Amino acid sequence: MATRQPDLVLITWSRNPLVRGSTRRIISVRIIGNAEPCRPSLRPNGLLNTALACLLDNDVGFKVVFRKKTSSISGYLLLQRH
């Protein structure tokens, strides 16, 4: 029997550089496996905080395994669920 592979979600985000303190918005998403029930919140131009609130919910079970700021206004996150 094959072992179940973890679900992965890679999110690239950015802030508006012209607006100080602007919210982080999703630029792109790559899902490997399944991201239900959070798939509707994982869309380009969606709010990163909304997507993270869903993914990090205890019932959904994702954890941030890597995060990197690529500049003062952009970065990416890798989340994993077993």
N, C-alpha and C positions, 0 to 999 in steps of 0.2 A: 504494500500500500504506500502511495506517495504521501510525503508530508506536505501539509498546507503551507504555502508560501505567504509571507506577510504582505499586507496591503501597504502601498507607499503612495504618498502625495507630495509632489514637488511644486511649490508655489514661488513664483517670482513676483515681487512687489515693488512699488515706487510711490513716492509722494510728489505732489505738485511743487516744483522748485520755486515758483513765483508766489506761493502762499505759505507764509511762515506757520508752522504747526499744523499743516494740512494732514488729513487722515491718510493712512497707507491703503493703496488700492492694488488689486490683483492685476498684474500684467499678463501672466500666462500660468497655466496649470498643466501638470502631467500626472496622470493617475495610472498606477500599475496595480492591477487587481480591482478592488471595489472601494468606493468612497461613500456608499449609501449609509445613512440617509442625508448626507451633507452635499451631495452632488449639485443641487440647485444653487447653493451659495458659492460654489467654486467656478465663477465665471469672470472673464476679463472685465475690468472696470468695477467689479464688486468690491465691497469693503473687506479688507483683510480681517478686521476684528470680528465681523459677522461669521466668516468662514471658520476662524479659529475657535470661536465660541461653540460652534457645532462640533468640529472635529475633536476638540479637547474635552468634550462632555464625557463624564464617566461611563455612560451607557454606550457611547460610540467607541471609545477606547483608543484613540490615536494619541501618540506622544511625540513631541518634537525631539528628533534625534540629531539634527544638525541645523544651525542657523548661521547666516553670514551676512553682514552688511557689506555691500560692494562699494558703496559711497555713502555720503550723508543723507541721501534721498532714495536709496534703493537697496535691495538685498533679496535673499531667498531663504526659504525654509524647507526642510525635509521632515515629513511626519510619517510615522510607521504604526501599524496596528497588527498585532499577532492574531 
